[in-house]
């Protein structure tokens, strides 16, 4: 009986040993497999969570861009309206016109090509506007009416390649300001060499007989000048006094040269 008990105990121990060994092997095999499954499933879960989060962020970004765009547009519109108000206010009282009558007009078209620089305004013969009449802006002379229709007119700007404006400056000195077309500085010609000049000197429409403009309207400011050796005249570049890039509104001067 004693020997049988020993055998029984031995078998139980061996069975436990075998079972433990099987569990150990199973754990050794299953653990890496389980970790591999976890490693695979975790990125998939992260992907779907991240995809959902990315979609939400993208939607918020689109809303933010739309809001910023609307604010920028509103800001631009406000700036445009403020500029128009400034022009209208300035045109109500132009000191250099004195008592000369004017008609305020709105610019409807801006045409610039090669040497041609013109604007179209919404006032014409029905409003008293006619060919040859001066057109001014807040800073000074803008140009001259070259075509007049019933309810509109075309104005040649002083920067146009065909524009010529007789001017006076300094101590009764005279010259002619020539337009040179788009992106080119205007020049003041017919000024004798070594004439006394200084930078930023103002030039005004002259009061000479048969002048095309009433006297005293600011035309341009001296930007640079020099006289080359043996030159027959001073080389002068000038900039317009009126802001020709901002011409939402202008005044047509109801004036014509005396015959």
Buried (B, 14 or more C-beta within 10 A) or exposed (E): EEEEEEEEEEEEEEEEEEEEEEEEEEEEEEEEEEEEEEEEEEEEEEEEEEEEEEEEEEEEEEEEEEEEEEEEEEEEEEEEEEEBEBBBEBBEEBEBBEEBEBBBBBBEEEEBEEBBBBBBBBBBBEBBBBEEBBBBBBBBBBBBBBEBEEEBBBBBBBBBBEBEBBBBBBEEBBBBBBBBBBEEBBBBBBBEBEBEBEEEBBBBBBEEEEBBBBBBBBBBBBBEBEBEEEEEBBBBBBBBBBBBEBBBBBBBBBBEEEE
